[in-house]
Amino acid sequence: MKIKIAALMVLSVLVANTATAQTDRWQQAIKYEMEIDMNVETHQFTGKQKIKYTNNSPDTLTRVFYHLYFNAFQPNSMMDVRSRTIMDADPRVSSRIAGLSEDEIGYQKINQLKQDGKKLKYEVVGTILEVELAKPIMPNSTVDFSMDFEAQVPVQIRRTGRDNAEGIAYSMAQWYPKMAEYDYQGWHANPYIGREFHGVWGDFDVKITIDKDYILGGTGYVQNPNEVGHGYQKEGVKPGKGKNDKHTWHFKAPKVIDFMWAADPDYTHETAQVPNGPTLHFLYQKNEKTTENWEKLKDYTIKAFEYANKTFGKYPYEQYSVIQGGDGGMEYPMATLITGERSLPSLVGVTVHEMFHSWYQAVLATNESLYEWMDEGFTSFASSETMNVIMEQGQDNPQAGNYRGYKALAESGYEEPMSTHADHYHTNFAYGRAAYSKGAVFLGQLRYILGEEVFYTGMRRYFNEWKFKHPNDNDFIRIMEKQSGLELDWYREYWVNSTKTIDYGVKSVLDAEGKTFVTLAKIGKMPMPQEVTVNFKDGSSQLYYIPLRIMRGNKSFSKDKNVKILNDWPWVNPSYTFEIDRAASQIESIEIDKNNGMADLEPANNTINIEEHLKATFE
């Protein structure tokens, strides 16, 4: 009996430990304190960084990694070599890094690094700092790191840098030594070649000392508005004086994955308020190319936030900044850098796109390197829907451009599965079309599969349940399964893990004894549920819906929809026949996917005119 009891106790412990080990969706936590002193003459700065790092994982950590992104902007860096050897180089980069002089390159040099007061051994390997710990970081424990570093801001080439093409002094993205993320998949210490990012949720307390004439904006809330002025102080309060012709800007940013700032002596700083939402900050250089459009941008940005909050989930921070800078458009927590000398539609479009990254990158913060399409694609989908509303574009299908982009990819011969790591696509073309276009079509087709109401309710549920948790593709599809009651794993597996394509067609129409028998053909290798519209000569129409058997259920249609739900289609069957309870002579045409919800690569075979078809058959 004692042996049995002991055995049961051991088994209980093993079961408990196993259950703990399977709880893999913990989040590491970090708190940054940084003090930066910028020399605007040399474009160099010194920095002191203190980190409180909490290991919430079940693992013992014996080393850590930091990203040193500025080191990419040096001749023969991995980013330089990649840019010069890839088939279709980004023209913003190309061979520009290779030609940088010593005073134009970027660097981050570590002068000292300590763990709980003890000096650490480390090695700089390109854009990664590899650190051997003095003492392992145990599960559920917190350690302190302190660092002294210096850096040089590179000339603006890609995302970050000084003196961009429109004359903005500093676009300070990826500017500090940043602790790499450690999650259920381990460390993510990827060398920087110019693609995507991943980060630890953290709180930032940053003090930036810079020439007093410079105006700053970016991630975080200004803590000393009355000292720095420039439109941040309360109305009627004059700013104080800095020391030695410099001001220190103090920012705090809670629960963000990164910290960006921008600075220019010629910025104009203006604000606008989203009703029941954040304060919007606009920082830009006023000139004949910007003033009129940036003034109009305020109202459009307010409308975009209102639509986004209602449709996709509520933005959780108290402010958002739209800042002229960078080399196009790039998102950061609570802010974006965009080039500003644009037409109004372009200016609104880039702002809305980057704004939506605050939902799918800054708040949900999926690992972009592994699931770049969940950020760029979801953002592209949401921004297309929003632009159609706020710009009153009147498009029946706002995703049409994304569908065209995907089709160009599928027909190009360069397509790779969306499960490819962002850094490892063979071409920039394949990466871009997969991340943006095919990623957006993923949602467009899912809306077609689920129905409007279920889809948008699921999108909000996804945002609310997974914000601040780094979801992956399975987490998203499980939310949609729970919301719809359907099985959707097949859809994710085909669309994400393969390059199989969709092509359905009307194969034949047979008139027999006052009834019509329609046979559809599955020509492409990817299965999809089918919606077939039968248009009758009397002007009426009937929708026939054919679910896939592996869905284990049906699409949710609106109550006023005239639809007949047919038996499901096993995906192995190459064809499917259904019956129309009218003679073929009463039918005008038959059309698959009338509203273009599917990315069918051969839409020409989706529609037939019955008279022409029967005539051709009998001839």
N, C-alpha and C positions, 0 to 999 in steps of 0.2 A: 504493500500500500504506500509506503514512504517513497519507494522508487517511482510509482505512478504519479504521486503528488509533485515530486521534484521535476519529473518530466513535463508535467502540465505547466509548472511555473516557468521552466525554460522556454517552452513553446509560447507562452504568453508574452515573455520578454521579446522573443524573436518576432512575433506578430506586431508588437508595439513598435519595435525598431524599424521593421519593414514599412509600417504605415507612415512613420516619421520620414523615412528616406524618400517616400513617394510624394511627399509634399514639396513639389519642386518650384512653386510659383512665388517664392519669397522675393523680396527686393532688397538689394544692398542699399545702404544709406550713407550720405556724405554731406559734410558741411565745410564749405570753403570760406576762408578769410584771406583776402589778398590786398596788398598795398602796392600800388604801381606809381612810379615816378617817370613821366614821359619827357624826353628831350625832343622837341619838335624840330630842332636844327639838324640833329643827326638821325632822327627817326629811330632812336634806340630808347629802351626803357629798362629799368631795374625793377625787380619784383620780389616781394616776400609773400610766401604762401603758407598758410596753416590749414591742415585738413584734419577733421575728425571723421574717421572711416569706420563704419559699423558693418561687421560681417554677419549678416542675417542668414547666410547659407548654412547648410549642415556640414560644410567642408572646412577643413583646416587649411589656411592659405600660407604658403611658405615664400611666396614672392608676389609682387604686384607689378603693374605696367602703367606707364603714363604715355599719352599721345603728345608728341612734339610736332604739331602740324606745320609750323613755320619752316622746319628743316626740309620740307618737300620742295621749297623754292630755292634750290641750289643745283648747279649743273651736275648731271649724272645721278641725281636722286632717282628713286623708283618712279616718281611722278614724271620727271623729265624724260626718262628712257621710255616709259609707257607712252607718253604723248608723242614721242618722235618715231615710234615703231608701230603703233596701231594703224590699221588701214585707213581709218577716217578720223583723223585727229580733230579735237575740238579747236577751232580756229582761235579761240581766246588764249589757248595754251601753245599748241603746236611745238615749235622749237624755241619759244621765247625764254624758257627757263635756262636753256643751255647758253644763252647769250648774256645772262645777268653778270654784272660786275660785282666786286666785293661790297660796294656800298649800296647795291640794289637787291642782293639776296636776302632771304629771310633766315633767321636762326633763333633757336632757343637753347641757351647754354645753362647747365645746372652747375652752380658753384658749391652748393652744399645741400645734403638731404639727410634728415634724421627721422628715426622712429622712436617715439617716446624718449627723445633726448639723446639717443645713441646714433652715431654716424653709420650710414649704410653704404654698402658697396653697390655700384650700379654701372651700367654700360649704355651708352647712347648708340642705338643701332638704327640709323636713318631717322625715321619719324617716331620711333618707339624707344622709350627709356625702360630698360630691363633692370629691375631692382630685386636684390636678394635681401630678405628681411633679417633683422637681427634676432627676432623672435617670431615664431608663427602666430598668425592671427586666428584664434580659436573661434568656433561657432558662437554666435550670440555675444560677441565681445567687440569693444571699441578701442581703437588705437589712434594716436596722434602722429601726424607727419608734419615736418616743417622743412621748408625749402627756400633757399636763396637762388634766384635765377636772373639772367639778363637776356634780352632779346633785341632783334632788329626786325623792323617791319619791312617786308619786301615790297617792291613796286607792285602795284595791283595787277595781278594776272588772272587769278581764279578765286572768286569769292572774297578773299581777304587781301589786305594790303593798303598801300598809300597812293595818293594821287591818281584816282581812277580817271577814266576817259572824260568824265564830265567835270573834273576838277575838284572832287571831294577829297579832303585831306586824308582821313583815316576811316577805313572800313575794317573794324577790328573783330574779325571772326576767327575762331580757332587760334586764339592769340596766347593762351596760357597753357602750361603743362596740365593736362587733363587726365585724371585717373580713368583707366580703361574699365569697361563694364565686365563684371563677373556674374553670370547667371546660371540657369539650369543647364546650359550648354557649355559652361566653362568660361575661360577668358576670351575676350574679343579684342585682341591686340593686333588689329589689322594695320599694316603699313598704309599710309595715305597716298593714294594715287589720283585723288580728285573726285572720288565718287561719294559714297554715303557715310552715315555716322550712326553711332549708338552711344548711349550715355547713362550714367548713374543718376537716379533722382537725388537731388540735393538742395540745400539752402546756400545761397551765395551772399557774402557780405564783402563788397568790393569798394576800395577807395582808390580813385584815379587822380593823381596830381598832374596838371597840365597847364600850359600857358593860359592866363586868365581870359584871353580873347576867344578861346575855343568854346563852342556850344556842343554839349554831349547829349546823346540819347541812346536807348537800347533796351536790353533786358533789365527788369527790376524797377523799383520805385526809388526816386531820389529822396534821400533822407535829410538833406540840408538845403532845401530849395531857396531859403532866404539868403544863404551864403553865396550860392552860385548864380542865382538870378536867371537871366535869359528866358524869362517867361515861365519858369517853374515856381517862382515865389508867389506868395499871396498878393492879390491886387493892392497896390498902394504901398507895398513894402519894398524898400530899396535893398539890393544885395550888399553884403559886407565886402570887405577888401581881403584879397588873398595875400599870402606871404611871398616875397621875392617875385612879384609879377605872375604868380601862379595861383590857381584855385584847386582845391581838392574836392572832387565830386564823390559823394558817398551814396552807393546804391545797395539795396537789399532786394533779393529775388528769392522767394520761398518756393520750394518744390518744383524745380526746373531741372532740365538735363544739360543745360549749357548756359553760357553767358556771353552775349555779344554787345559791343558798343561801337558807336561811330562818333567822329568829332570833326568839326570844321568851323573856322572863324566866321564864315559867311552864311551859316544856317539861319533860316527863319524858323521859329518854333511857334506852331499854332495848335490849337486843340479843338476837339468836338466831342459831344457826349452821346453815347448810344443809350436810348431810353431803357431803363432797367438792365443796363449793361456797362461795359467798360468805358473809361475815358480814352479817347483816341488822341495820339500825339502825331503831328506831322512836322518833320524836319527836312527842309530842302533849301536850295539856293534859288532865290527869286530872280528870274530874268525873263526875257521875252519868250523863251521856250517852255517855261514852267508855270508862271504865275497864274494864268487863267485856268489851266487844267487842274492844277493842284487845289485851287479854291473849289472847283466843282467836285474834286475827288472826295471831299469830306462827306457830302451828302450820300454819295454812292457807297462809301465805306460803311456809313451808318446803316443804310438799307441792307447791305450785305450781311452785317452782323445780326441784324434783326431776323433776316431770313434763315441764316445759319443756326441761330439759337433755337428757332422754332422747328426747323426741319431735321437737324442733325444732332442736337444736344447743346446745352448751354455752355458757353465759354466761361472758364472758372476763375480767370484773373481779373484784376481791377483796371488794367490798362492794356493798350496795344499801341505800338509805335510804327508808323510808316516812315522810313528814312531813306532819303536819296543817298546812294552809295553802291558799292559792289560792282558787278559786271553784267547784271541782267536782273535776276530776281532770286533771292535766296532767303529761306525761312530760318528763324531762330525763336526761342521761347519769348513770347510777349512782344515780338518785333520782327520786322523784315527789312532787308536792304534791297532796294530796287533802283535801277537807272531811271532818271526822272524826266528826261527830255523826250517825251513820247506824245503821240496823239492821245486824245481823251479815251477812246476805246481801249487802246493798248495800255494806258496807265491804269485804268480801272481793272482791266483784265489781269494784269500782273499782280496788282494789289489783292484782288479777290483770290487768285490762285495761292499766293503766298500766305494770305490770311487763313485759308483752310488747312494749311500745314499745322496751324495751331491746334487743330482737332486731331489730325492723323499722324503728326510727328511730335509736336511739343507736348500734347496731353496724353494720347494713347502711347506714343513713342515705341511703336514696333521697331525691331531691329531692322533698319533700312538696308543694311548690307545683305541680309538674307531675304527680306520681304519688301524690297524697294517698291514693288507694285502696290502694296497695301498702304503706302504713304503717297507716292506720286499718282498712282492710279485712282485711289479713292479721292484724293484732292482734285484731280482733273475732272472726275465725275461730278463732284459737288460744286466745283466752280463753274462748270458748264451749265448746270441746272440753275445756279444762282444768277449768272450773267443773263440768262434768258429772261429771268424775271425782272431784275433791277434795271437792265438796259432796254427792256421791252422789245426783245428781239423777235418774238412771235414765232419761234421755231416749234414745229410739231415734235421734232426729235432733237433736243439740244445735244445729244451724244453722237450725232451723225458724223461729226469730224473725227471723233475718237474711233468710231467703227471703220471709217475710211483709213485712218492711220494703221489700225490693226491689219486690215486686209492688205495694205501695201507691204507690211512685214511678212504676213503669211505667204504672200506670192513672191517674195524677194529671194528666197533661198538662203537667207541669213538668220532665220528665226531660231532661237534657242529656247528651251523651256524656261518659264518664269521662276522655277526653283533654282536657277543658276545664281551663284553668288554675284552680287553687283559688280565686284571688281574683276570678275573673270569672264564676262562676255567678250566675244572675239571682236565685236565692232561697237562703236558708240551708237550706230544706227539701231542695231538689234536691242541694245540696252534701253535706249530711249523709247522706242516704240513698244517694247514689252512693259517697261515700268509705267509709262504714261498712258498710251493708247490701249494696250491689251488689258492693263490693270483697270482702266475705266470701263472697258467692255465687260470685264468680270462682273461689275456691279450692274451694268445695263442689262445684261442677260439674266442676272439673278432677279432683277425686278420683273422681267418677263416671265421667269419661272414661278415666282411667288405671288405676284400681284402687287399693285401700288401700296395698298394700306399695310399689308403684312411686311413688305420690304422696308418702308420708312419707319414703321414701328420697331422693326428689328435693328435698323441703323441707329436709332436713338438708344435702344436697349444695349447694343454693343458699346456705344460710347459711354454710357452711364455705368455699366458693369465692369468695363475694362480700363477706364481712365486711370493713369498712373500705375499701370501694371505690365507694360510691354507685351501685349497680346501677339500671338502668332496666327497663321492662317487657319489652323484647326480651331483655335479659340473663336475666331470670327464665324466659321461655318457652323460650329455647334450652337452659337447664339441664334443663327438663322434657322437651324433645325428646330430648336426649342420654340421659336416664335411661330413657325409655320406648321410644325408637326410632320414635316417631310424629311426624308433622308436625302442629304445633299453631298455626301462624301464623294460620290461619283463625279459630280460637277467640278469640285475642287481638284480632284485627281486628274481629270482630263485636261482642264483648262490651265492648271498651274504646272503640272508635272510632265506634260507632253506637248507636242506641237500638232496634234491631230486636229483636223478642221471639220467644220460643219457644212454639209451640203445635202439638202432634201429637195425632191422634185415631185411633180405630179406625173406619175408613170403612165396611167391609162384611165379612161372613163368609159364605162360600159352601160348602155341603155338596155334594160330588160324588164318587160312586163310592167311598165309604168313606174319603174324605180331606176335609180342611177347608182352604179357601184364605182367608187373612186379608189384607185390604188396609188398609194404614195411609195416612193423609193427612198431609202436611206443610202445615199451615195458616198458621203463623207464618212470618216471613221468615228467621229464624235457624236454620240446620241444626244438628242434634246426632245423635250415634249413639243407637240405640234399644235398650232392653232390654224385651222383651215376655214377661210371665209367663203361661203357659197353665195354668190350674187344671182338673184333670180330676175327674170325679165320683167316681172311686175314691179320692180324697184325695191323689193324687200331683200333681206339678206339673213343668213343664219351662220353662226359661228359654231364649229365643231372642234372640240378640244380632246386631244389624245395624250394622256399622261404617260410617262415612262414607268414601267413596272418597278424599276429600282428606286423610284421616288417614294413608293408606298403611300401614295395619297395624291391629292389634286391641288391645283392652283386655286387661290382664293380670288373669285371674281366679284365685282360689285353687283349688288342686288338687281340693278336695272339692266344687267348684261344679258342679252338673249343668247344663251350658250347651251349646247348639248354636249354632255360629258360622255365620251365613248370608253370602251374597254382599253386597258393599258397596252402599251407596245413593248414587248420584250426586246431589249437592245440588240440581241443576236439576230433577230429577224430582219432581213434586208428589205422587206416590203410590208405594207399594211393596207388592208382593204376595209372600207366602211361604206355604209348604205345611206343614200338620200331618198327620202320617201316622196320623191317627185320624179317625173320623167325628165330625161336630159333635155328635151325640147323646151322645158320651162326654165332652164338654167342659162344665164348669160356667161358667167365665168366662175372659175375656182382659183383661189389664191391662198398660198401658204404664207403665214406670217405677214399679214397686211401692214402692220405697224412697224416692221423691221426691228423686232426685238432681238432676233438672232443675228449673229455675224455670219450669215450664210454666204459662202464664197462664190456661189453661182446662182444669183437671184433670178437669172433669166428663165430657169426651169421651174420657178415657183408659181407661175401663173399660166393658165391656159384659157383661151376662148373656146367654149364648148362647140359652137357651130363649126369653127375652123378645125378643131380637133377631130370631130366626128367625120367631117368631110374628108380630111386627110386620111383617116382610118379606112374609110370605105373605098377611097380611090386606090 
